[in-house]
């Protein structure tokens, strides 16, 4: 896409980034399953939860795609062993997570617990969430963010890992060297866990 800039997120852009993630995941299979199929609730939940548990973490490496002064894509990543929230982080984020999820919290906890069990216990970069504003989807924004971030991963000779519940994303990630290493049915949704070996390259 012409005029697209890929760069690190600044601290003052976290709200704009959370809004993009909320919009991007409003129709996501996992989030819809968690909130009972309501896109508006899904959007609100993701907007609040991603701020508390992802983008505001000190260890998070957040990449944004900007076009014409507007953030249109967000990619979050954390380096092992900081992929999962520590005990202190869980306690600090609990009020926000309860507010965001309400009665959906048990279903969300089930998903997060199973995701954590699949997280590889070796050094790697853990990617996610990766989201693009609905108006800019299918225009190469996600591909541009992923390709840009994987340059950093390649320089470090590090493996990478992610989860996805969207069928079309599996093919995209495979083009960048990821492969499905496990699957799990969570709340009726087919989740794929994908690994990219160090030096896998991309196309």
MDAnalysis code that builds the backbone (N, CA, C; Angstrom):
import MDAnalysis as mda
import numpy as np

u = mda.Universe.empty(609, n_residues=203, atom_resindex=np.repeat(np.arange(203), 3), trajectory=True)
u.add_TopologyAttr("name", ["N", "CA", "C"] * 203)
u.add_TopologyAttr("resid", np.arange(1, 204))
u.add_TopologyAttr("resname", ["UNK", "UNK", "UNK", "UNK", "UNK", "UNK", "UNK", "UNK", "UNK", "UNK", "UNK", "UNK", "UNK", "UNK", "UNK", "UNK", "UNK", "UNK", "UNK", "UNK", "UNK", "UNK", "UNK", "UNK", "UNK", "UNK", "UNK", "UNK", "UNK", "UNK", "UNK", "UNK", "UNK", "UNK", "UNK", "UNK", "UNK", "UNK", "UNK", "UNK", "UNK", "UNK", "UNK", "UNK", "UNK", "UNK", "UNK", "UNK", "UNK", "UNK", "UNK", "UNK", "UNK", "UNK", "UNK", "UNK", "UNK", "UNK", "UNK", "UNK", "UNK", "UNK", "UNK", "UNK", "UNK", "UNK", "UNK", "UNK", "UNK", "UNK", "UNK", "UNK", "UNK", "UNK", "UNK", "UNK", "UNK", "UNK", "UNK", "UNK", "UNK", "UNK", "UNK", "UNK", "UNK", "UNK", "UNK", "UNK", "UNK", "UNK", "UNK", "UNK", "UNK", "UNK", "UNK", "UNK", "UNK", "UNK", "UNK", "UNK", "UNK", "UNK", "UNK", "UNK", "UNK", "UNK", "UNK", "UNK", "UNK", "UNK", "UNK", "UNK", "UNK", "UNK", "UNK", "UNK", "UNK", "UNK", "UNK", "UNK", "UNK", "UNK", "UNK", "UNK", "UNK", "UNK", "UNK", "UNK", "UNK", "UNK", "UNK", "UNK", "UNK", "UNK", "UNK", "UNK", "UNK", "UNK", "UNK", "UNK", "UNK", "UNK", "UNK", "UNK", "UNK", "UNK", "UNK", "UNK", "UNK", "UNK", "UNK", "UNK", "UNK", "UNK", "UNK", "UNK", "UNK", "UNK", "UNK", "UNK", "UNK", "UNK", "UNK", "UNK", "UNK", "UNK", "UNK", "UNK", "UNK", "UNK", "UNK", "UNK", "UNK", "UNK", "UNK", "UNK", "UNK", "UNK", "UNK", "UNK", "UNK", "UNK", "UNK", "UNK", "UNK", "UNK", "UNK", "UNK", "UNK", "UNK", "UNK", "UNK", "UNK", "UNK", "UNK", "UNK", "UNK", "UNK", "UNK", "UNK", "UNK", "UNK", "UNK"])
u.atoms.positions = np.array([
    [0.839, -1.197, 0.000],
    [0.000, 0.000, 0.000],
    [0.874, 1.247, 0.000],
    [0.575, 2.186, -0.868],
    [1.332, 3.419, -0.955],
    [1.160, 4.252, 0.313],
    [2.243, 4.907, 0.726],
    [2.184, 5.818, 1.862],
    [2.112, 5.154, 3.208],
    [2.428, 3.869, 3.287],
    [2.363, 3.132, 4.546],
    [3.718, 3.178, 5.243],
    [3.714, 3.565, 6.515],
    [4.942, 3.592, 7.319],
    [4.828, 2.579, 8.447],
    [5.835, 1.732, 8.587],
    [5.883, 0.735, 9.658],
    [6.918, 1.194, 10.669],
    [6.531, 1.318, 11.931],
    [7.442, 1.828, 12.960],
    [6.999, 1.372, 14.340],
    [7.821, 1.650, 15.353],
    [7.449, 1.352, 16.725],
    [6.355, 2.308, 17.191],
    [5.482, 1.827, 18.039],
    [4.448, 2.655, 18.628],
    [5.034, 3.561, 19.689],
    [4.588, 4.811, 19.731],
    [4.994, 5.719, 20.800],
    [4.000, 5.597, 21.950],
    [4.409, 6.018, 23.156],
    [3.565, 5.858, 24.337],
    [2.245, 6.611, 24.208],
    [2.237, 7.690, 23.460],
    [1.016, 8.471, 23.307],
    [0.023, 7.893, 22.316],
    [0.377, 6.793, 21.676],
    [-0.491, 6.200, 20.650],
    [-1.214, 4.952, 21.117],
    [-1.100, 4.622, 22.392],
    [-1.651, 3.350, 22.858],
    [-3.167, 3.289, 22.716],
    [-3.864, 4.392, 22.955],
    [-5.320, 4.385, 22.832],
    [-5.740, 4.153, 21.384],
    [-5.094, 4.841, 20.462],
    [-5.406, 4.648, 19.037],
    [-5.132, 3.210, 18.618],
    [-4.042, 2.632, 19.129],
    [-3.702, 1.251, 18.794],
    [-4.744, 0.283, 19.352],
    [-5.222, 0.544, 20.571],
    [-6.237, -0.327, 21.175],
    [-7.550, -0.261, 20.398],
    [-7.888, 0.907, 19.908],
    [-9.106, 1.051, 19.113],
    [-9.012, 0.215, 17.841],
    [-7.847, 0.243, 17.188],
    [-7.646, -0.553, 15.969],
    [-7.788, -2.038, 16.269],
    [-7.168, -2.502, 17.366],
    [-7.277, -3.912, 17.726],
    [-8.727, -4.283, 18.017],
    [-9.446, -3.423, 18.729],
    [-10.853, -3.696, 19.018],
    [-11.673, -3.861, 17.755],
    [-11.480, -2.964, 16.802],
    [-12.201, -3.040, 15.537],
    [-11.791, -4.272, 14.734],
    [-10.488, -4.557, 14.717],
    [-9.970, -5.678, 13.936],
    [-10.483, -7.017, 14.445],
    [-10.696, -7.118, 15.762],
    [-11.080, -8.394, 16.356],
    [-12.572, -8.486, 16.680],
    [-13.352, -7.510, 16.243],
    [-14.793, -7.524, 16.541],
    [-15.472, -8.773, 15.990],
    [-15.009, -9.264, 14.840],
    [-15.601, -10.454, 14.238],
    [-14.724, -11.685, 14.346],
    [-13.757, -11.648, 15.237],
    [-12.819, -12.753, 15.406],
    [-13.522, -13.972, 16.031],
    [-13.278, -15.180, 15.522],
    [-13.963, -16.364, 16.067],
    [-13.800, -16.554, 17.569],
    [-12.574, -16.419, 18.090],
    [-12.367, -16.616, 19.525],
    [-13.113, -15.590, 20.362],
    [-12.984, -14.310, 19.997],
    [-13.618, -13.280, 20.812],
    [-15.141, -13.359, 20.713],
    [-15.657, -13.689, 19.542],
    [-17.105, -13.857, 19.419],
    [-17.596, -15.026, 20.268],
    [-16.838, -16.109, 20.297],
    [-17.212, -17.265, 21.119],
    [-17.209, -16.902, 22.599],
    [-16.263, -16.072, 22.999],
    [-16.153, -15.678, 24.401],
    [-17.343, -14.822, 24.833],
    [-17.772, -13.886, 23.968],
    [-18.846, -12.951, 24.356],
    [-20.225, -13.393, 23.885],
    [-20.334, -14.577, 23.333],
    [-21.647, -15.076, 22.935],
    [-22.137, -14.569, 21.596],
    [-21.192, -14.193, 20.713],
    [-21.560, -13.834, 19.357],
    [-21.949, -12.393, 19.127],
    [-21.598, -11.496, 20.046],
    [-21.958, -10.083, 19.905],
    [-20.747, -9.255, 19.473],
    [-20.686, -8.811, 18.207],
    [-19.522, -8.055, 17.721],
    [-19.216, -6.799, 18.527],
    [-20.234, -6.065, 18.963],
    [-19.991, -4.838, 19.725],
    [-19.317, -5.160, 21.057],
    [-19.773, -6.222, 21.728],
    [-19.144, -6.644, 22.981],
    [-17.735, -7.142, 22.730],
    [-17.561, -7.857, 21.625],
    [-16.244, -8.357, 21.247],
    [-15.265, -7.208, 21.058],
    [-15.710, -6.169, 20.376],
    [-14.863, -5.004, 20.128],
    [-14.461, -4.330, 21.429],
    [-15.432, -4.106, 22.311],
    [-15.142, -3.446, 23.590],
    [-14.197, -4.284, 24.437],
    [-14.448, -5.590, 24.476],
    [-13.606, -6.470, 25.281],
    [-12.161, -6.433, 24.815],
    [-11.958, -6.539, 23.521],
    [-10.597, -6.544, 22.998],
    [-9.902, -5.207, 23.217],
    [-10.624, -4.118, 23.062],
    [-10.031, -2.795, 23.242],
    [-9.488, -2.622, 24.661],
    [-10.250, -3.056, 25.641],
    [-9.831, -2.922, 27.030],
    [-8.777, -3.964, 27.404],
    [-9.017, -5.206, 27.003],
    [-8.119, -6.285, 27.390],
    [-6.733, -6.140, 26.782],
    [-6.655, -5.699, 25.521],
    [-5.348, -5.600, 24.869],
    [-4.507, -4.500, 25.503],
    [-5.156, -3.468, 26.007],
    [-4.410, -2.410, 26.693],
    [-3.834, -2.919, 28.006],
    [-4.665, -3.627, 28.771],
    [-4.244, -4.090, 30.086],
    [-3.202, -5.199, 30.022],
    [-3.420, -6.157, 29.097],
    [-2.603, -7.368, 29.118],
    [-1.536, -7.456, 28.039],
    [-1.518, -6.498, 27.096],
    [-0.558, -6.585, 25.994],
    [0.208, -5.290, 25.769],
    [-0.454, -4.270, 25.225],
    [0.253, -3.100, 24.719],
    [0.899, -2.244, 25.798],
    [0.397, -2.316, 27.031],
    [0.959, -1.480, 28.089],
    [2.082, -2.149, 28.866],
    [2.416, -3.384, 28.531],
    [3.494, -4.093, 29.240],
    [4.856, -3.506, 28.855],
    [5.731, -3.413, 29.840],
    [7.063, -2.867, 29.590],
    [7.857, -3.734, 28.615],
    [7.570, -5.034, 28.605],
    [8.324, -5.950, 27.761],
    [7.754, -6.049, 26.346],
    [6.637, -5.378, 26.083],
    [6.006, -5.486, 24.771],
    [6.744, -4.671, 23.718],
    [6.867, -5.261, 22.545],
    [7.440, -4.594, 21.369],
    [6.267, -4.392, 20.415],
    [5.791, -3.149, 20.303],
    [4.589, -2.879, 19.523],
    [4.949, -2.124, 18.248],
    [4.562, -2.709, 17.129],
    [4.781, -2.110, 15.819],
    [3.440, -1.604, 15.291],
    [3.432, -0.418, 14.701],
    [2.203, 0.095, 14.097],
    [2.429, 0.396, 12.623],
    [1.348, 0.320, 11.877],
    [1.345, 0.747, 10.483],
    [0.571, 2.055, 10.429],
    [1.189, 3.091, 9.879],
    [0.554, 4.400, 9.807],
    [0.394, 4.827, 8.354],
    [-0.759, 5.394, 8.061],
    [-1.002, 5.938, 6.731],
    [-1.748, 7.259, 6.859],
    [-1.204, 8.289, 6.267],
    [-1.814, 9.628, 6.303],
    [-2.091, 10.084, 7.727],
    [-1.125, 9.789, 8.626],
    [-1.244, 10.233, 10.009],
    [-2.180, 9.411, 10.869],
    [-2.669, 8.285, 10.351],
    [-3.623, 7.451, 11.077],
    [-3.070, 6.045, 11.255],
    [-3.171, 5.522, 12.472],
    [-2.742, 4.145, 12.725],
    [-3.790, 3.204, 12.138],
    [-3.342, 2.326, 11.239],
    [-4.263, 1.408, 10.566],
    [-3.940, -0.052, 10.862],
    [-2.831, -0.316, 11.550],
    [-2.469, -1.682, 11.885],
    [-1.597, -1.723, 13.126],
    [-1.682, -2.827, 13.866],
    [-0.920, -2.989, 15.107],
    [-0.411, -4.421, 15.205],
    [0.850, -4.574, 15.551],
    [1.450, -5.885, 15.812],
    [2.146, -5.827, 17.159],
    [1.751, -6.712, 18.056],
    [2.378, -6.807, 19.379],
    [3.243, -8.058, 19.443],
    [4.368, -7.949, 20.138],
    [5.234, -9.111, 20.333],
    [5.933, -8.992, 21.686],
    [6.237, -10.129, 22.266],
    [6.989, -10.177, 23.519],
    [8.004, -11.298, 23.423],
    [9.153, -11.087, 24.033],
    [10.223, -12.066, 23.957],
    [10.183, -12.999, 25.169],
    [10.330, -14.287, 24.908],
    [10.380, -15.279, 25.985],
    [11.508, -14.926, 26.956],
    [11.313, -15.042, 28.266],
    [10.223, -15.713, 28.983],
    [9.090, -14.786, 29.421],
    [8.932, -13.647, 28.756],
    [7.891, -12.691, 29.142],
    [6.630, -12.796, 28.294],
    [6.435, -13.931, 27.621],
    [5.271, -14.095, 26.750],
    [3.965, -14.044, 27.541],
    [3.960, -14.684, 28.704],
    [2.765, -14.746, 29.530],
    [2.874, -13.765, 30.697],
    [1.731, -13.305, 31.175],
    [1.717, -12.395, 32.314],
    [2.254, -13.079, 33.562],
    [3.088, -12.357, 34.310],
    [3.561, -12.855, 35.593],
    [2.476, -12.708, 36.650],
    [2.717, -13.250, 37.828],
    [1.726, -13.195, 38.905],
    [1.371, -11.751, 39.251],
    [2.386, -10.909, 39.382],
    [2.140, -9.505, 39.704],
    [1.337, -8.799, 38.631],
    [1.642, -9.094, 37.365],
    [0.907, -8.485, 36.258],
    [-0.546, -8.942, 36.252],
    [-0.767, -10.206, 36.545],
    [-2.141, -10.723, 36.582],
    [-2.963, -10.015, 37.654],
    [-2.341, -9.777, 38.798],
    [-3.046, -9.088, 39.876],
    [-3.353, -7.640, 39.496],
    [-2.391, -6.982, 38.848],
    [-2.588, -5.581, 38.478],
    [-3.633, -5.424, 37.374],
    [-3.678, -6.383, 36.460],
    [-4.607, -6.270, 35.329],
    [-5.977, -6.886, 35.613],
    [-6.108, -7.611, 36.719],
    [-7.365, -8.311, 37.015],
    [-8.590, -7.405, 37.000],
    [-8.566, -6.232, 37.652],
    [-9.766, -5.380, 37.634],
    [-10.191, -4.997, 36.212],
    [-9.222, -4.620, 35.374],
    [-9.543, -4.227, 34.000],
    [-10.079, -5.416, 33.203],
    [-9.492, -6.585, 33.420],
    [-9.926, -7.768, 32.682],
    [-11.342, -8.179, 33.095],
    [-11.641, -8.099, 34.396],
    [-12.980, -8.435, 34.880],
    [-14.004, -7.454, 34.307],
    [-13.634, -6.167, 34.277],
    [-14.528, -5.147, 33.730],
    [-14.779, -5.384, 32.239],
    [-13.716, -5.768, 31.528],
    [-13.833, -5.957, 30.086],
    [-14.643, -7.191, 29.726],
    [-14.522, -8.247, 30.521],
    [-15.110, -9.536, 30.135],
    [-16.377, -9.896, 30.892],
    [-16.526, -9.403, 32.109],
    [-17.742, -9.681, 32.869],
    [-18.033, -11.168, 32.944],
    [-19.260, -11.547, 32.567],
    [-19.678, -12.949, 32.651],
    [-18.950, -13.842, 31.649],
    [-18.252, -13.229, 30.683],
    [-17.506, -14.017, 29.694],
    [-16.142, -14.452, 30.219],
    [-15.791, -14.014, 31.432],
    [-14.456, -14.286, 31.973],
    [-14.107, -15.778, 32.016],
    [-15.004, -16.679, 32.426],
    [-14.640, -18.103, 32.438],
    [-14.233, -18.625, 31.056],
    [-14.958, -18.221, 30.004],
    [-14.602, -18.665, 28.654],
    [-13.267, -18.063, 28.212],
    [-13.044, -16.804, 28.577],
    [-11.777, -16.158, 28.246],
    [-10.632, -16.827, 28.991],
    [-10.852, -17.158, 30.254],
    [-9.810, -17.808, 31.053],
    [-9.467, -19.180, 30.480],
    [-10.485, -19.900, 30.005],
    [-10.244, -21.211, 29.395],
    [-9.322, -21.068, 28.188],
    [-9.608, -20.077, 27.336],
    [-8.782, -19.866, 26.152],
    [-7.355, -19.485, 26.538],
    [-7.227, -18.526, 27.446],
    [-5.899, -18.054, 27.831],
    [-5.078, -19.153, 28.492],
    [-5.730, -19.988, 29.290],
    [-5.027, -21.080, 29.963],
    [-4.502, -22.102, 28.970],
    [-5.335, -22.457, 27.979],
    [-4.895, -23.424, 26.974],
    [-3.817, -22.836, 26.076],
    [-3.928, -21.551, 25.749],
    [-2.870, -20.899, 24.982],
    [-1.551, -20.943, 25.746],
    [-1.609, -20.658, 27.045],
    [-0.385, -20.635, 27.862],
    [0.269, -22.013, 27.909],
    [-0.543, -23.069, 27.936],
    [0.010, -24.425, 27.974],
    [0.758, -24.768, 26.686],
    [0.341, -24.180, 25.575],
    [0.984, -24.454, 24.294],
    [2.225, -23.589, 24.055],
    [2.403, -22.539, 24.848],
    [3.522, -21.618, 24.648],
    [4.845, -22.379, 24.792],
    [5.697, -22.380, 23.759],
    [6.955, -23.131, 23.822],
    [7.833, -22.693, 25.002],
    [8.453, -23.643, 25.633],
    [9.309, -23.360, 26.786],
    [10.773, -23.251, 26.361],
    [11.008, -22.378, 25.391],
    [12.357, -22.113, 24.920],
    [12.396, -20.706, 24.338],
    [13.562, -20.105, 24.211],
    [13.634, -18.725, 23.722],
    [12.957, -18.542, 22.370],
    [12.128, -17.502, 22.256],
    [11.444, -17.184, 21.009],
    [10.773, -15.821, 21.140],
    [10.325, -15.277, 20.027],
    [9.456, -14.104, 20.003],
    [8.019, -14.596, 19.864],
    [7.139, -14.102, 20.737],
    [5.733, -14.491, 20.717],
    [4.933, -13.328, 20.129],
    [4.338, -13.541, 18.968],
    [3.600, -12.494, 18.278],
    [2.115, -12.560, 18.596],
    [1.492, -11.404, 18.719],
    [0.057, -11.320, 18.879],
    [-0.351, -10.370, 20.005],
    [-1.478, -9.709, 19.815],
    [-2.319, -9.780, 18.622],
    [-1.740, -8.999, 17.446],
    [-2.177, -9.373, 16.263],
    [-1.851, -8.648, 15.033],
    [-3.194, -8.252, 14.419],
    [-3.431, -6.960, 14.290],
    [-4.729, -6.514, 13.801],
    [-4.635, -5.348, 12.840],
    [-5.550, -5.314, 11.881],
    [-5.615, -4.243, 10.886],
    [-7.019, -3.654, 10.903],
    [-7.102, -2.334, 10.856],
    [-8.393, -1.657, 10.808],
    [-9.221, -2.238, 9.653],
    [-10.504, -2.532, 9.887],
    [-11.337, -3.160, 8.850],
    [-11.309, -2.455, 7.498],
    [-11.176, -1.135, 7.494],
    [-11.160, -0.396, 6.224],
    [-9.892, -0.644, 5.414],
    [-8.872, -1.202, 6.070],
    [-7.593, -1.401, 5.399],
    [-7.191, -2.867, 5.307],
    [-8.094, -3.769, 5.644],
    [-7.787, -5.192, 5.563],
    [-7.712, -5.649, 4.110],
    [-6.939, -6.704, 3.875],
    [-6.733, -7.282, 2.540],
    [-6.033, -6.318, 1.593],
    [-5.239, -5.402, 2.161],
    [-4.500, -4.447, 1.339],
    [-3.000, -4.491, 1.634],
    [-2.558, -5.566, 2.284],
    [-1.131, -5.766, 2.512],
    [-0.580, -5.143, 3.776],
    [-1.434, -4.592, 4.639],
    [-0.949, -3.942, 5.857],
    [-0.373, -4.969, 6.840],
    [-1.124, -6.036, 7.080],
    [-0.642, -7.072, 7.989],
    [0.640, -7.707, 7.486],
    [0.697, -7.960, 6.194],
    [1.896, -8.541, 5.584],
    [3.093, -7.618, 5.753],
    [2.863, -6.303, 5.598],
    [3.953, -5.341, 5.736],
    [4.465, -5.284, 7.172],
    [3.564, -5.293, 8.150],
    [3.982, -5.271, 9.551],
    [4.743, -6.535, 9.911],
    [4.207, -7.673, 9.506],
    [4.842, -8.943, 9.830],
    [6.224, -9.044, 9.190],
    [6.324, -8.664, 7.921],
    [7.616, -8.714, 7.244],
    [8.631, -7.807, 7.895],
    [8.191, -6.609, 8.296],
    [9.092, -5.661, 8.946],
    [9.585, -6.194, 10.287],
    [8.666, -6.737, 11.084],
    [9.078, -7.236, 12.391],
    [9.981, -8.457, 12.278],
    [9.711, -9.311, 11.313],
    [10.529, -10.512, 11.174],
    [11.964, -10.199, 10.752],
    [12.204, -9.009, 10.216],
    [13.584, -8.586, 9.959],
    [14.354, -8.529, 11.272],
    [13.709, -7.980, 12.308],
    [14.317, -7.931, 13.641],
    [14.551, -9.328, 14.182],
    [13.566, -10.195, 14.011],
    [13.680, -11.573, 14.476],
    [14.846, -12.278, 13.783],
    [14.965, -12.064, 12.473],
    [16.037, -12.684, 11.698],
    [17.412, -12.218, 12.173],
    [17.531, -10.923, 12.460],
    [18.814, -10.390, 12.922],
    [19.253, -11.039, 14.230],
    [18.283, -11.414, 15.045],
    [18.579, -12.055, 16.326],
    [18.717, -13.573, 16.211],
    [18.456, -14.089, 15.031],
    [18.475, -15.549, 14.814],
    [17.571, -16.246, 15.823],
    [16.374, -15.695, 15.988],
    [15.433, -16.200, 16.980],
    [14.253, -16.892, 16.316],
    [13.705, -17.929, 16.940],
    [12.438, -18.494, 16.466],
    [11.295, -17.538, 16.791],
    [10.125, -17.795, 16.219],
    [8.937, -16.999, 16.501],
    [7.735, -17.929, 16.602],
    [6.721, -17.438, 17.299],
    [5.556, -18.274, 17.609],
    [4.306, -17.396, 17.631],
    [3.170, -17.960, 17.239],
    [1.905, -17.236, 17.323],
    [0.738, -18.211, 17.344],
    [-0.432, -17.673, 17.708],
    [-1.667, -18.440, 17.662],
    [-2.608, -17.770, 16.659],
    [-3.422, -18.567, 16.006],
    [-4.440, -17.990, 15.124],
    [-5.673, -18.876, 15.093],
    [-6.819, -18.233, 14.927],
    [-8.081, -18.957, 14.794],
    [-8.772, -18.593, 13.490],
    [-8.041, -17.932, 12.593],
    [-8.594, -17.491, 11.310],
    [-7.930, -18.280, 10.187],
    [-8.736, -19.009, 9.419],
    [-8.200, -19.910, 8.402],
    [-7.298, -19.193, 7.391],
    [-7.745, -18.038, 6.891],
    [-6.959, -17.357, 5.849],
    [-5.603, -16.873, 6.373],
    [-5.514, -16.662, 7.683],
    [-4.241, -16.199, 8.246],
    [-3.200, -17.308, 8.286],
    [-3.657, -18.551, 8.350],
    [-2.707, -19.672, 8.372],
    [-1.850, -19.644, 7.111],
    [-2.486, -19.461, 5.959],
    [-1.750, -19.417, 4.693],
    [-0.781, -18.239, 4.654],
    [-1.201, -17.093, 5.180],
    [-0.318, -15.928, 5.216],
    [0.913, -16.208, 6.064],
    [0.702, -16.752, 7.247],
    [1.835, -17.014, 8.133],
    [2.757, -18.084, 7.564],
    [2.181, -19.047, 6.863],
    [3.014, -20.077, 6.242],
    [3.950, -19.477, 5.200],
    [3.510, -18.433, 4.509],
    [4.374, -17.770, 3.529],
    [5.598, -17.131, 4.181],
    [5.474, -16.829, 5.465],
    [6.581, -16.221, 6.200],
    [7.401, -17.254, 6.974],
    [7.149, -18.522, 6.720],
    [7.966, -19.561, 7.329],
    [7.382, -20.214, 8.565],
    [6.176, -19.817, 8.978],
    [5.535, -20.468, 10.121],
    [4.905, -21.787, 9.683],
    [4.795, -22.717, 10.616],
    [4.092, -23.970, 10.348],
    [3.247, -24.335, 11.567],
    [2.133, -24.998, 11.320],
    [1.249, -25.412, 12.403],
    [1.901, -26.567, 13.161],
    [2.060, -26.388, 14.479],
    [2.672, -27.438, 15.294],
    [1.669, -28.093, 16.249],
    [0.491, -27.465, 16.413],
    [-0.544, -28.036, 17.286],
    [-1.874, -27.365, 16.978],
    [-2.937, -28.040, 17.378],
    [-4.293, -27.514, 17.221],
    [-5.065, -27.776, 18.500],
    [-6.085, -26.949, 18.744],
    [-6.942, -27.170, 19.913],
    [-8.311, -26.553, 19.654],
    [-9.355, -27.276, 20.023],
    [-10.711, -26.748, 19.963],
    [-10.981, -26.043, 21.290],
    [-11.182, -24.724, 21.226],
    [-11.410, -23.930, 22.429],
    [-12.722, -23.169, 22.262],
    [-13.674, -23.448, 23.122],
    [-15.003, -22.830, 23.035],
    [-15.624, -23.028, 21.652],
    [-15.316, -24.192, 21.030],
    [-15.863, -24.505, 19.723],
    [-15.138, -23.889, 18.550],
    [-13.962, -23.297, 18.799],
    [-13.188, -22.631, 17.747],
    [-11.881, -23.391, 17.518],
    [-11.548, -23.587, 16.240],
    [-10.318, -24.281, 15.866],
    [-9.121, -23.338, 15.974],
    [-8.303, -23.528, 16.999],
    [-7.106, -22.721, 17.209],
    [-5.882, -23.442, 16.681],
    [-5.054, -22.711, 15.937],
    [-3.806, -23.253, 15.430],
    [-2.629, -22.562, 16.121],
    [-1.618, -23.349, 16.496],
    [-0.414, -22.835, 17.129],
    [0.727, -23.012, 16.138],
    [1.411, -21.901, 15.812],
    [2.347, -21.905, 14.712],
    [3.755, -21.472, 15.156],
    [4.757, -22.157, 14.612],
    [6.150, -21.953, 14.998],
    [6.983, -21.637, 13.755],
    [7.920, -20.752, 13.916],
    [8.828, -20.392, 12.833],
    [10.253, -20.581, 13.323],
    [10.966, -21.477, 12.714],
    [12.357, -21.732, 13.119],
    [13.242, -20.511, 12.836],
    [14.263, -20.370, 13.625],
    [15.225, -19.305, 13.380],
    [15.815, -19.463, 11.988],
    [15.859, -18.372, 11.241],
    [16.431, -18.421, 9.897],
    [15.527, -19.053, 8.863],
    [14.215, -19.154, 9.167],
    [13.292, -19.798, 8.228],
    [13.111, -18.989, 6.946],
    [13.378, -17.683, 7.018],
    [13.227, -16.836, 5.850],
    [11.776, -16.556, 5.555],
    [11.508, -15.746, 4.550],
    [10.149, -15.391, 4.177],
    [10.074, -15.229, 2.679],
    [8.851, -15.154, 2.173],
    [8.642, -14.954, 0.748],
    [7.631, -13.861, 0.523],
])
